[in-house]
Amino acid sequence: MTVETFPITRTDEEWQRLLTPEQYRVMRGHGTEAPGSCALLHEKRRGVFHCAGCDTPLFASNDKFESGTGWPSFNEPEPGSVETSVDRSHFMVRTEVHCAHCGSHLGHVFDDGPPPSGLRYCINGVALVFHPSE
């Protein structure tokens, strides 16, 4: 088995100190937050959504859209900010999205989004921190 390394690395103990228990469960344990549970789902201001684990800019607010799923959804990430891998958990095959800089689990990407990309990056709100531009 190959272990991937990332530009930002921390020990498990460091992650537990840095993140809330819910963030740790989702971002380091590949969990999912309850749909509709995050305030960032309703964030409408201009700005950028960053990784809660390393503050890497991930998604611009102009790429956010209402998908009706209960999780913040985006058309596309900032260039070079995320990577994907195959997720075969829960008896299905999905494409997992993780931060390219710290490896934290963010959510999944699906091919049922609106134009122009046709993609829906379905992201756990607890994995994000919003930085308004105003």
N, CA, C and O atoms as CSV, one atom per row, in Angstrom:
chain,resi,resn,atom,element,x,y,z
A,1,MET,N,N,0.840,-1.184,0.000
A,1,MET,CA,C,0.000,0.000,0.000
A,1,MET,C,C,0.881,1.242,0.000
A,1,MET,O,O,1.844,1.326,0.763
A,2,THR,N,N,0.552,2.201,-0.854
A,2,THR,CA,C,1.299,3.437,-0.950
A,2,THR,C,C,0.693,4.468,-0.005
A,2,THR,O,O,-0.522,4.664,0.013
A,3,VAL,N,N,1.539,5.123,0.777
A,3,VAL,CA,C,1.090,6.185,1.663
A,3,VAL,C,C,1.415,7.508,0.989
A,3,VAL,O,O,2.580,7.799,0.719
A,4,GLU,N,N,0.391,8.310,0.717
A,4,GLU,CA,C,0.597,9.585,0.059
A,4,GLU,C,C,1.027,10.624,1.083
A,4,GLU,O,O,0.485,10.675,2.187
A,5,THR,N,N,1.994,11.445,0.719
A,5,THR,CA,C,2.414,12.531,1.594
A,5,THR,C,C,1.948,13.850,0.989
A,5,THR,O,O,1.781,13.968,-0.224
A,6,PHE,N,N,1.744,14.826,1.843
A,6,PHE,CA,C,1.229,16.124,1.436
A,6,PHE,C,C,2.169,17.221,1.916
A,6,PHE,O,O,2.922,17.010,2.866
A,7,PRO,N,N,2.141,18.381,1.283
A,7,PRO,CA,C,3.021,19.476,1.701
A,7,PRO,C,C,2.841,19.866,3.174
A,7,PRO,O,O,3.804,20.257,3.834
A,8,ILE,N,N,1.618,19.759,3.684
A,8,ILE,CA,C,1.345,20.065,5.088
A,8,ILE,C,C,1.025,18.755,5.789
A,8,ILE,O,O,0.047,18.088,5.453
A,9,THR,N,N,1.842,18.393,6.754
A,9,THR,CA,C,1.622,17.157,7.505
A,9,THR,C,C,1.590,17.470,8.992
A,9,THR,O,O,2.264,18.383,9.468
A,10,ARG,N,N,0.799,16.697,9.708
A,10,ARG,CA,C,0.683,16.817,11.159
A,10,ARG,C,C,0.504,15.418,11.736
A,10,ARG,O,O,0.054,14.499,11.052
A,11,THR,N,N,0.862,15.278,12.997
A,11,THR,CA,C,0.598,14.018,13.676
A,11,THR,C,C,-0.887,13.947,13.994
A,11,THR,O,O,-1.588,14.958,13.954
A,12,ASP,N,N,-1.357,12.759,14.306
A,12,ASP,CA,C,-2.754,12.591,14.687
A,12,ASP,C,C,-3.094,13.456,15.904
A,12,ASP,O,O,-4.177,14.037,15.969
A,13,GLU,N,N,-2.185,13.541,16.854
A,13,GLU,CA,C,-2.402,14.359,18.052
A,13,GLU,C,C,-2.512,15.843,17.688
A,13,GLU,O,O,-3.332,16.563,18.257
A,14,GLU,N,N,-1.685,16.300,16.739
A,14,GLU,CA,C,-1.767,17.693,16.298
A,14,GLU,C,C,-3.101,17.981,15.623
A,14,GLU,O,O,-3.700,19.031,15.851
A,15,TRP,N,N,-3.571,17.049,14.789
A,15,TRP,CA,C,-4.875,17.225,14.148
A,15,TRP,C,C,-5.980,17.314,15.195
A,15,TRP,O,O,-6.879,18.145,15.069
A,16,GLN,N,N,-5.930,16.480,16.216
A,16,GLN,CA,C,-6.962,16.484,17.246
A,16,GLN,C,C,-6.970,17.797,18.029
A,16,GLN,O,O,-8.031,18.261,18.446
A,17,ARG,N,N,-5.802,18.394,18.231
A,17,ARG,CA,C,-5.742,19.686,18.924
A,17,ARG,C,C,-6.235,20.822,18.031
A,17,ARG,O,O,-6.867,21.763,18.513
A,18,LEU,N,N,-5.950,20.738,16.741
A,18,LEU,CA,C,-6.294,21.802,15.801
A,18,LEU,C,C,-7.783,21.832,15.450
A,18,LEU,O,O,-8.379,22.905,15.355
A,19,LEU,N,N,-8.376,20.665,15.261
A,19,LEU,CA,C,-9.748,20.560,14.783
A,19,LEU,C,C,-10.728,20.302,15.914
A,19,LEU,O,O,-10.360,19.758,16.955
A,20,THR,N,N,-11.987,20.698,15.703
A,20,THR,CA,C,-13.046,20.329,16.644
A,20,THR,C,C,-13.277,18.819,16.507
A,20,THR,O,O,-12.853,18.228,15.515
A,21,PRO,N,N,-13.934,18.190,17.471
A,21,PRO,CA,C,-14.220,16.757,17.325
A,21,PRO,C,C,-14.987,16.429,16.043
A,21,PRO,O,O,-14.712,15.407,15.414
A,22,GLU,N,N,-15.942,17.271,15.644
A,22,GLU,CA,C,-16.703,17.021,14.416
A,22,GLU,C,C,-15.820,17.190,13.187
A,22,GLU,O,O,-15.891,16.383,12.260
A,23,GLN,N,N,-14.998,18.218,13.167
A,23,GLN,CA,C,-14.073,18.397,12.048
A,23,GLN,C,C,-13.115,17.219,11.948
A,23,GLN,O,O,-12.853,16.728,10.850
A,24,TYR,N,N,-12.596,16.765,13.064
A,24,TYR,CA,C,-11.668,15.640,13.063
A,24,TYR,C,C,-12.352,14.379,12.516
A,24,TYR,O,O,-11.767,13.649,11.717
A,25,ARG,N,N,-13.580,14.132,12.947
A,25,ARG,CA,C,-14.337,12.955,12.496
A,25,ARG,C,C,-14.534,12.988,10.976
A,25,ARG,O,O,-14.386,11.968,10.303
A,26,VAL,N,N,-14.865,14.157,10.448
A,26,VAL,CA,C,-15.117,14.297,9.010
A,26,VAL,C,C,-13.814,14.351,8.223
A,26,VAL,O,O,-13.628,13.587,7.275
A,27,MET,N,N,-12.921,15.240,8.605
A,27,MET,CA,C,-11.745,15.528,7.788
A,27,MET,C,C,-10.643,14.478,7.887
A,27,MET,O,O,-9.958,14.210,6.900
A,28,ARG,N,N,-10.465,13.891,9.041
A,28,ARG,CA,C,-9.412,12.895,9.208
A,28,ARG,C,C,-9.962,11.472,9.220
A,28,ARG,O,O,-9.242,10.518,8.926
A,29,GLY,N,N,-11.258,11.334,9.566
A,29,GLY,CA,C,-11.880,10.015,9.618
A,29,GLY,C,C,-12.773,9.711,8.436
A,29,GLY,O,O,-13.430,8.671,8.406
A,30,HIS,N,N,-12.807,10.612,7.452
A,30,HIS,CA,C,-13.603,10.431,6.227
A,30,HIS,C,C,-15.095,10.319,6.521
A,30,HIS,O,O,-15.812,9.560,5.869
A,31,GLY,N,N,-15.550,11.080,7.505
A,31,GLY,CA,C,-16.961,11.081,7.866
A,31,GLY,C,C,-17.766,12.052,7.018
A,31,GLY,O,O,-17.243,12.681,6.098
A,32,THR,N,N,-19.041,12.160,7.342
A,32,THR,CA,C,-19.954,13.087,6.672
A,32,THR,C,C,-20.786,13.779,7.734
A,32,THR,O,O,-21.323,13.135,8.636
A,33,GLU,N,N,-20.891,15.102,7.620
A,33,GLU,CA,C,-21.739,15.842,8.555
A,33,GLU,C,C,-23.205,15.637,8.168
A,33,GLU,O,O,-23.509,15.276,7.031
A,34,ALA,N,N,-24.090,15.867,9.102
A,34,ALA,CA,C,-25.524,15.753,8.825
A,34,ALA,C,C,-25.927,16.802,7.795
A,34,ALA,O,O,-25.478,17.945,7.881
A,35,PRO,N,N,-26.762,16.439,6.823
A,35,PRO,CA,C,-27.190,17.421,5.828
A,35,PRO,C,C,-27.938,18.575,6.489
A,35,PRO,O,O,-28.733,18.380,7.408
A,36,GLY,N,N,-27.663,19.780,5.998
A,36,GLY,CA,C,-28.339,20.973,6.506
A,36,GLY,C,C,-27.828,21.472,7.833
A,36,GLY,O,O,-28.400,22.405,8.397
A,37,SER,N,N,-26.765,20.879,8.351
A,37,SER,CA,C,-26.307,21.216,9.705
A,37,SER,C,C,-25.280,22.341,9.760
A,37,SER,O,O,-24.954,22.805,10.852
A,38,CYS,N,N,-24.767,22.791,8.638
A,38,CYS,CA,C,-23.691,23.778,8.645
A,38,CYS,C,C,-24.185,25.133,8.150
A,38,CYS,O,O,-24.876,25.220,7.134
A,39,ALA,N,N,-23.827,26.182,8.875
A,39,ALA,CA,C,-24.224,27.541,8.495
A,39,ALA,C,C,-23.655,27.948,7.138
A,39,ALA,O,O,-24.255,28.770,6.447
A,40,LEU,N,N,-22.508,27.389,6.741
A,40,LEU,CA,C,-21.913,27.759,5.454
A,40,LEU,C,C,-22.766,27.333,4.270
A,40,LEU,O,O,-22.562,27.808,3.153
A,41,LEU,N,N,-23.706,26.453,4.503
A,41,LEU,CA,C,-24.646,26.070,3.448
A,41,LEU,C,C,-25.395,27.304,2.947
A,41,LEU,O,O,-25.731,27.395,1.767
A,42,HIS,N,N,-25.652,28.246,3.846
A,42,HIS,CA,C,-26.444,29.438,3.528
A,42,HIS,C,C,-25.587,30.681,3.306
A,42,HIS,O,O,-26.126,31.780,3.173
A,43,GLU,N,N,-24.275,30.529,3.264
A,43,GLU,CA,C,-23.382,31.682,3.068
A,43,GLU,C,C,-23.552,32.244,1.663
A,43,GLU,O,O,-23.402,31.518,0.681
A,44,LYS,N,N,-23.867,33.547,1.561
A,44,LYS,CA,C,-24.133,34.183,0.268
A,44,LYS,C,C,-23.140,35.303,-0.062
A,44,LYS,O,O,-23.161,35.834,-1.172
A,45,ARG,N,N,-22.274,35.668,0.884
A,45,ARG,CA,C,-21.343,36.765,0.633
A,45,ARG,C,C,-20.258,36.359,-0.361
A,45,ARG,O,O,-20.010,35.174,-0.588
A,46,ARG,N,N,-19.615,37.374,-0.949
A,46,ARG,CA,C,-18.478,37.127,-1.829
A,46,ARG,C,C,-17.265,36.798,-0.975
A,46,ARG,O,O,-17.064,37.385,0.088
A,47,GLY,N,N,-16.462,35.863,-1.446
A,47,GLY,CA,C,-15.255,35.498,-0.730
A,47,GLY,C,C,-14.756,34.139,-1.189
A,47,GLY,O,O,-15.084,33.667,-2.278
A,48,VAL,N,N,-13.955,33.526,-0.330
A,48,VAL,CA,C,-13.340,32.242,-0.663
A,48,VAL,C,C,-13.486,31.283,0.506
A,48,VAL,O,O,-13.287,31.660,1.661
A,49,PHE,N,N,-13.832,30.048,0.199
A,49,PHE,CA,C,-13.926,28.983,1.189
A,49,PHE,C,C,-12.567,28.295,1.265
A,49,PHE,O,O,-12.040,27.833,0.253
A,50,HIS,N,N,-12.005,28.228,2.471
A,50,HIS,CA,C,-10.675,27.650,2.699
A,50,HIS,C,C,-10.787,26.329,3.444
A,50,HIS,O,O,-11.808,26.046,4.069
A,51,CYS,N,N,-9.741,25.527,3.376
A,51,CYS,CA,C,-9.659,24.282,4.136
A,51,CYS,C,C,-9.536,24.609,5.619
A,51,CYS,O,O,-8.694,25.418,6.011
A,52,ALA,N,N,-10.367,23.987,6.441
A,52,ALA,CA,C,-10.316,24.202,7.891
A,52,ALA,C,C,-9.073,23.584,8.511
A,52,ALA,O,O,-8.727,23.899,9.650
A,53,GLY,N,N,-8.399,22.713,7.779
A,53,GLY,CA,C,-7.207,22.062,8.311
A,53,GLY,C,C,-5.915,22.794,8.047
A,53,GLY,O,O,-4.969,22.687,8.827
A,54,CYS,N,N,-5.859,23.550,6.935
A,54,CYS,CA,C,-4.583,24.199,6.583
A,54,CYS,C,C,-4.756,25.581,5.970
A,54,CYS,O,O,-3.769,26.218,5.602
A,55,ASP,N,N,-5.982,26.054,5.855
A,55,ASP,CA,C,-6.312,27.385,5.334
A,55,ASP,C,C,-6.003,27.565,3.847
A,55,ASP,O,O,-5.879,28.700,3.387
A,56,THR,N,N,-5.879,26.503,3.103
A,56,THR,CA,C,-5.686,26.592,1.651
A,56,THR,C,C,-6.987,27.069,0.999
A,56,THR,O,O,-8.047,26.522,1.305
A,57,PRO,N,N,-6.945,28.071,0.111
A,57,PRO,CA,C,-8.143,28.480,-0.621
A,57,PRO,C,C,-8.632,27.330,-1.514
A,57,PRO,O,O,-7.873,26.806,-2.329
A,58,LEU,N,N,-9.901,26.945,-1.354
A,58,LEU,CA,C,-10.442,25.797,-2.085
A,58,LEU,C,C,-11.488,26.157,-3.130
A,58,LEU,O,O,-11.414,25.698,-4.270
A,59,PHE,N,N,-12.466,26.980,-2.743
A,59,PHE,CA,C,-13.589,27.278,-3.634
A,59,PHE,C,C,-13.960,28.756,-3.535
A,59,PHE,O,O,-14.095,29.293,-2.435
A,60,ALA,N,N,-14.122,29.408,-4.677
A,60,ALA,CA,C,-14.589,30.792,-4.712
A,60,ALA,C,C,-16.103,30.818,-4.554
A,60,ALA,O,O,-16.801,29.908,-5.003
A,61,SER,N,N,-16.599,31.864,-3.915
A,61,SER,CA,C,-18.042,31.954,-3.680
A,61,SER,C,C,-18.845,32.008,-4.975
A,61,SER,O,O,-19.995,31.570,-4.998
A,62,ASN,N,N,-18.263,32.539,-6.059
A,62,ASN,CA,C,-19.014,32.594,-7.317
A,62,ASN,C,C,-19.165,31.221,-7.969
A,62,ASN,O,O,-19.893,31.086,-8.953
A,63,ASP,N,N,-18.489,30.202,-7.438
A,63,ASP,CA,C,-18.655,28.833,-7.933
A,63,ASP,C,C,-19.614,28.018,-7.065
A,63,ASP,O,O,-19.836,26.835,-7.323
A,64,LYS,N,N,-20.183,28.651,-6.036
A,64,LYS,CA,C,-21.120,27.972,-5.130
A,64,LYS,C,C,-22.530,28.044,-5.713
A,64,LYS,O,O,-22.913,29.053,-6.305
A,65,PHE,N,N,-23.296,26.970,-5.542
A,65,PHE,CA,C,-24.687,26.962,-5.991
A,65,PHE,C,C,-25.532,26.125,-5.032
A,65,PHE,O,O,-25.010,25.314,-4.267
A,66,GLU,N,N,-26.824,26.336,-5.087
A,66,GLU,CA,C,-27.752,25.591,-4.240
A,66,GLU,C,C,-28.135,24.304,-4.948
A,66,GLU,O,O,-28.811,24.322,-5.977
A,67,SER,N,N,-27.692,23.184,-4.381
A,67,SER,CA,C,-27.962,21.884,-5.008
A,67,SER,C,C,-29.186,21.192,-4.419
A,67,SER,O,O,-29.710,20.239,-4.996
A,68,GLY,N,N,-29.638,21.680,-3.263
A,68,GLY,CA,C,-30.772,21.034,-2.604
A,68,GLY,C,C,-30.399,19.771,-1.851
A,68,GLY,O,O,-31.280,19.042,-1.397
A,69,THR,N,N,-29.096,19.497,-1.709
A,69,THR,CA,C,-28.642,18.278,-1.047
A,69,THR,C,C,-28.439,18.429,0.449
A,69,THR,O,O,-28.438,17.438,1.179
A,70,GLY,N,N,-28.265,19.678,0.920
A,70,GLY,CA,C,-27.993,19.908,2.340
A,70,GLY,C,C,-26.523,20.133,2.645
A,70,GLY,O,O,-26.144,20.282,3.807
A,71,TRP,N,N,-25.689,20.158,1.605
A,71,TRP,CA,C,-24.256,20.443,1.771
A,71,TRP,C,C,-23.863,21.550,0.811
A,71,TRP,O,O,-24.435,21.654,-0.274
A,72,PRO,N,N,-22.892,22.383,1.188
A,72,PRO,CA,C,-22.405,23.385,0.239
A,72,PRO,C,C,-21.919,22.692,-1.045
A,72,PRO,O,O,-21.204,21.691,-0.990
A,73,SER,N,N,-22.318,23.239,-2.187
A,73,SER,CA,C,-21.964,22.647,-3.475
A,73,SER,C,C,-21.311,23.693,-4.365
A,73,SER,O,O,-21.686,24.866,-4.353
A,74,PHE,N,N,-20.329,23.246,-5.134
A,74,PHE,CA,C,-19.537,24.129,-5.972
A,74,PHE,C,C,-19.347,23.499,-7.348
A,74,PHE,O,O,-19.323,22.276,-7.485
A,75,ASN,N,N,-19.210,24.372,-8.393
A,75,ASN,CA,C,-18.952,23.896,-9.759
A,75,ASN,C,C,-17.537,23.402,-9.938
A,75,ASN,O,O,-17.307,22.386,-10.594
A,76,GLU,N,N,-16.576,24.122,-9.352
A,76,GLU,CA,C,-15.181,23.731,-9.522
A,76,GLU,C,C,-14.329,24.337,-8.416
A,76,GLU,O,O,-14.681,25.369,-7.844
A,77,PRO,N,N,-13.214,23.694,-8.120
A,77,PRO,CA,C,-12.307,24.196,-7.086
A,77,PRO,C,C,-11.317,25.206,-7.658
A,77,PRO,O,O,-11.195,25.367,-8.872
A,78,GLU,N,N,-10.626,25.871,-6.763
A,78,GLU,CA,C,-9.504,26.711,-7.162
A,78,GLU,C,C,-8.437,25.800,-7.775
A,78,GLU,O,O,-8.258,24.674,-7.309
A,79,PRO,N,N,-7.730,26.259,-8.801
A,79,PRO,CA,C,-6.729,25.407,-9.463
A,79,PRO,C,C,-5.694,24.841,-8.485
A,79,PRO,O,O,-5.106,25.573,-7.689
A,80,GLY,N,N,-5.484,23.521,-8.563
A,80,GLY,CA,C,-4.477,22.844,-7.749
A,80,GLY,C,C,-4.800,22.690,-6.277
A,80,GLY,O,O,-3.944,22.261,-5.504
A,81,SER,N,N,-6.022,23.032,-5.867
A,81,SER,CA,C,-6.352,23.013,-4.430
A,81,SER,C,C,-6.862,21.673,-3.924
A,81,SER,O,O,-6.724,21.370,-2.739
A,82,VAL,N,N,-7.451,20.863,-4.804
A,82,VAL,CA,C,-7.997,19.578,-4.372
A,82,VAL,C,C,-7.474,18.449,-5.255
A,82,VAL,O,O,-7.032,18.660,-6.384
A,83,GLU,N,N,-7.541,17.252,-4.698
A,83,GLU,CA,C,-7.248,16.033,-5.437
A,83,GLU,C,C,-8.405,15.076,-5.204
A,83,GLU,O,O,-9.211,15.276,-4.294
A,84,THR,N,N,-8.485,14.050,-6.017
A,84,THR,CA,C,-9.567,13.076,-5.880
A,84,THR,C,C,-9.002,11.663,-5.798
A,84,THR,O,O,-7.876,11.393,-6.215
A,85,SER,N,N,-9.812,10.782,-5.255
A,85,SER,CA,C,-9.473,9.359,-5.196
A,85,SER,C,C,-10.774,8.564,-5.233
A,85,SER,O,O,-11.854,9.113,-5.014
A,86,VAL,N,N,-10.663,7.289,-5.508
A,86,VAL,CA,C,-11.835,6.416,-5.555
A,86,VAL,C,C,-12.228,6.041,-4.130
A,86,VAL,O,O,-11.388,5.614,-3.337
A,87,ASP,N,N,-13.508,6.203,-3.814
A,87,ASP,CA,C,-14.066,5.860,-2.507
A,87,ASP,C,C,-15.032,4.695,-2.721
A,87,ASP,O,O,-16.066,4.849,-3.371
A,88,ARG,N,N,-14.689,3.533,-2.172
A,88,ARG,CA,C,-15.536,2.339,-2.329
A,88,ARG,C,C,-16.288,1.988,-1.045
A,88,ARG,O,O,-16.732,0.852,-0.878
A,89,SER,N,N,-16.432,2.950,-0.145
A,89,SER,CA,C,-17.127,2.690,1.116
A,89,SER,C,C,-18.645,2.683,0.916
A,89,SER,O,O,-19.146,3.150,-0.107
A,90,HIS,N,N,-19.352,2.162,1.879
A,90,HIS,CA,C,-20.828,2.146,1.897
A,90,HIS,C,C,-21.433,1.440,0.690
A,90,HIS,O,O,-22.509,1.818,0.227
A,91,PHE,N,N,-20.751,0.418,0.176
A,91,PHE,CA,C,-21.264,-0.420,-0.907
A,91,PHE,C,C,-21.548,0.355,-2.189
A,91,PHE,O,O,-22.465,0.014,-2.937
A,92,MET,N,N,-20.749,1.410,-2.441
A,92,MET,CA,C,-20.889,2.173,-3.680
A,92,MET,C,C,-19.515,2.688,-4.089
A,92,MET,O,O,-18.560,2.633,-3.314
A,93,VAL,N,N,-19.431,3.186,-5.308
A,93,VAL,CA,C,-18.187,3.769,-5.805
A,93,VAL,C,C,-18.451,5.249,-6.061
A,93,VAL,O,O,-19.318,5.620,-6.853
A,94,ARG,N,N,-17.673,6.088,-5.365
A,94,ARG,CA,C,-17.791,7.541,-5.519
A,94,ARG,C,C,-16.393,8.124,-5.692
A,94,ARG,O,O,-15.389,7.436,-5.508
A,95,THR,N,N,-16.349,9.399,-6.047
A,95,THR,CA,C,-15.076,10.098,-6.163
A,95,THR,C,C,-14.926,11.014,-4.960
A,95,THR,O,O,-15.650,12.000,-4.821
A,96,GLU,N,N,-13.976,10.678,-4.090
A,96,GLU,CA,C,-13.707,11.475,-2.903
A,96,GLU,C,C,-12.880,12.698,-3.275
A,96,GLU,O,O,-12.035,12.636,-4.168
A,97,VAL,N,N,-13.126,13.803,-2.593
A,97,VAL,CA,C,-12.363,15.032,-2.762
A,97,VAL,C,C,-11.603,15.282,-1.474
A,97,VAL,O,O,-12.182,15.248,-0.389
A,98,HIS,N,N,-10.298,15.536,-1.592
A,98,HIS,CA,C,-9.511,15.898,-0.416
A,98,HIS,C,C,-8.607,17.080,-0.737
A,98,HIS,O,O,-8.296,17.342,-1.899
A,99,CYS,N,N,-8.190,17.789,0.307
A,99,CYS,CA,C,-7.314,18.945,0.160
A,99,CYS,C,C,-5.966,18.478,-0.383
A,99,CYS,O,O,-5.369,17.541,0.147
A,100,ALA,N,N,-5.490,19.130,-1.437
A,100,ALA,CA,C,-4.217,18.755,-2.047
A,100,ALA,C,C,-3.023,19.128,-1.177
A,100,ALA,O,O,-1.908,18.665,-1.416
A,101,HIS,N,N,-3.254,19.963,-0.168
A,101,HIS,CA,C,-2.133,20.443,0.650
A,101,HIS,C,C,-1.979,19.709,1.970
A,101,HIS,O,O,-0.860,19.530,2.451
A,102,CYS,N,N,-3.104,19.276,2.570
A,102,CYS,CA,C,-2.996,18.560,3.857
A,102,CYS,C,C,-3.643,17.182,3.827
A,102,CYS,O,O,-3.525,16.426,4.791
A,103,GLY,N,N,-4.325,16.842,2.737
A,103,GLY,CA,C,-4.931,15.520,2.596
A,103,GLY,C,C,-6.258,15.336,3.305
A,103,GLY,O,O,-6.812,14.237,3.287
A,104,SER,N,N,-6.783,16.380,3.928
A,104,SER,CA,C,-8.047,16.244,4.664
A,104,SER,C,C,-9.214,15.939,3.732
A,104,SER,O,O,-9.330,16.515,2.650
A,105,HIS,N,N,-10.071,15.025,4.168
A,105,HIS,CA,C,-11.292,14.675,3.436
A,105,HIS,C,C,-12.222,15.879,3.446
A,105,HIS,O,O,-12.484,16.468,4.494
A,106,LEU,N,N,-12.722,16.239,2.260
A,106,LEU,CA,C,-13.631,17.369,2.130
A,106,LEU,C,C,-15.048,16.941,1.782
A,106,LEU,O,O,-16.008,17.520,2.290
A,107,GLY,N,N,-15.192,15.951,0.935
A,107,GLY,CA,C,-16.508,15.504,0.472
A,107,GLY,C,C,-16.353,14.644,-0.759
A,107,GLY,O,O,-15.422,13.844,-0.857
A,108,HIS,N,N,-17.279,14.811,-1.711
A,108,HIS,CA,C,-17.269,14.017,-2.940
A,108,HIS,C,C,-17.633,14.902,-4.119
A,108,HIS,O,O,-18.231,15.964,-3.946
A,109,VAL,N,N,-17.273,14.463,-5.316
A,109,VAL,CA,C,-17.650,15.173,-6.535
A,109,VAL,C,C,-18.491,14.242,-7.398
A,109,VAL,O,O,-18.198,13.054,-7.536
A,110,PHE,N,N,-19.554,14.821,-7.980
A,110,PHE,CA,C,-20.489,14.068,-8.802
A,110,PHE,C,C,-20.632,14.774,-10.155
A,110,PHE,O,O,-20.353,15.968,-10.267
A,111,ASP,N,N,-21.063,14.045,-11.167
A,111,ASP,CA,C,-21.190,14.621,-12.511
A,111,ASP,C,C,-22.616,15.065,-12.822
A,111,ASP,O,O,-23.054,14.982,-13.969
A,112,ASP,N,N,-23.340,15.533,-11.815
A,112,ASP,CA,C,-24.722,15.975,-12.014
A,112,ASP,C,C,-24.906,17.461,-11.694
A,112,ASP,O,O,-26.004,17.889,-11.337
A,113,GLY,N,N,-23.836,18.243,-11.821
A,113,GLY,CA,C,-23.909,19.670,-11.534
A,113,GLY,C,C,-24.335,20.483,-12.743
A,113,GLY,O,O,-24.444,19.962,-13.853
A,114,PRO,N,N,-24.574,21.769,-12.513
A,114,PRO,CA,C,-24.989,22.655,-13.608
A,114,PRO,C,C,-23.808,23.081,-14.481
A,114,PRO,O,O,-22.656,22.872,-14.102
A,115,PRO,N,N,-24.079,23.673,-15.638
A,115,PRO,CA,C,-23.008,24.232,-16.459
A,115,PRO,C,C,-22.279,25.335,-15.667
A,115,PRO,O,O,-22.885,25.893,-14.751
A,116,PRO,N,N,-21.073,25.664,-15.954
A,116,PRO,CA,C,-20.354,25.215,-17.133
A,116,PRO,C,C,-19.606,23.893,-16.934
A,116,PRO,O,O,-19.294,23.226,-17.920
A,117,SER,N,N,-19.311,23.497,-15.705
A,117,SER,CA,C,-18.480,22.294,-15.507
A,117,SER,C,C,-19.277,21.003,-15.553
A,117,SER,O,O,-18.740,19.956,-15.913
A,118,GLY,N,N,-20.569,21.065,-15.188
A,118,GLY,CA,C,-21.370,19.858,-15.087
A,118,GLY,C,C,-21.038,19.042,-13.849
A,118,GLY,O,O,-21.544,17.934,-13.677
A,119,LEU,N,N,-20.184,19.590,-12.982
A,119,LEU,CA,C,-19.773,18.892,-11.756
A,119,LEU,C,C,-20.443,19.496,-10.534
A,119,LEU,O,O,-20.813,20.670,-10.516
A,120,ARG,N,N,-20.588,18.661,-9.517
A,120,ARG,CA,C,-21.106,19.112,-8.220
A,120,ARG,C,C,-20.133,18.646,-7.153
A,120,ARG,O,O,-20.128,17.476,-6.770
A,121,TYR,N,N,-19.311,19.569,-6.677
A,121,TYR,CA,C,-18.429,19.280,-5.555
A,121,TYR,C,C,-19.271,19.453,-4.304
A,121,TYR,O,O,-19.570,20.575,-3.896
A,122,CYS,N,N,-19.647,18.342,-3.702
A,122,CYS,CA,C,-20.513,18.303,-2.519
A,122,CYS,C,C,-19.589,18.226,-1.299
A,122,CYS,O,O,-18.999,17.180,-1.027
A,123,ILE,N,N,-19.468,19.334,-0.570
A,123,ILE,CA,C,-18.422,19.491,0.431
A,123,ILE,C,C,-19.019,19.632,1.830
A,123,ILE,O,O,-19.996,20.354,2.030
A,124,ASN,N,N,-18.426,18.939,2.783
A,124,ASN,CA,C,-18.827,19.072,4.185
A,124,ASN,C,C,-18.480,20.480,4.663
A,124,ASN,O,O,-17.329,20.907,4.580
A,125,GLY,N,N,-19.482,21.192,5.163
A,125,GLY,CA,C,-19.259,22.562,5.623
A,125,GLY,C,C,-18.260,22.663,6.763
A,125,GLY,O,O,-17.552,23.664,6.868
A,126,VAL,N,N,-18.186,21.636,7.632
A,126,VAL,CA,C,-17.238,21.695,8.745
A,126,VAL,C,C,-15.795,21.621,8.269
A,126,VAL,O,O,-14.879,21.936,9.028
A,127,ALA,N,N,-15.580,21.210,7.027
A,127,ALA,CA,C,-14.231,21.144,6.464
A,127,ALA,C,C,-13.798,22.487,5.884
A,127,ALA,O,O,-12.671,22.627,5.409
A,128,LEU,N,N,-14.691,23.470,5.922
A,128,LEU,CA,C,-14.437,24.769,5.309
A,128,LEU,C,C,-14.417,25.894,6.334
A,128,LEU,O,O,-15.060,25.823,7.381
A,129,VAL,N,N,-13.663,26.929,6.002
A,129,VAL,CA,C,-13.685,28.210,6.720
A,129,VAL,C,C,-13.892,29.272,5.648
A,129,VAL,O,O,-13.202,29.274,4.628
A,130,PHE,N,N,-14.844,30.173,5.878
A,130,PHE,CA,C,-15.138,31.189,4.872
A,130,PHE,C,C,-14.400,32.485,5.188
A,130,PHE,O,O,-14.440,32.978,6.315
A,131,HIS,N,N,-13.722,33.031,4.169
A,131,HIS,CA,C,-13.042,34.323,4.271
A,131,HIS,C,C,-13.764,35.303,3.334
A,131,HIS,O,O,-13.577,35.240,2.118
A,132,PRO,N,N,-14.588,36.211,3.889
A,132,PRO,CA,C,-15.289,37.161,3.019
A,132,PRO,C,C,-14.318,38.133,2.372
A,132,PRO,O,O,-13.275,38.455,2.942
A,133,SER,N,N,-14.667,38.598,1.178
A,133,SER,CA,C,-13.799,39.538,0.460
A,133,SER,C,C,-14.171,40.975,0.739
A,133,SER,O,O,-13.441,41.882,0.338
A,134,GLU,N,N,-15.265,41.210,1.402
A,134,GLU,CA,C,-15.721,42.585,1.671
A,134,GLU,C,C,-15.332,43.044,3.042
A,134,GLU,O,O,-15.639,44.173,3.425
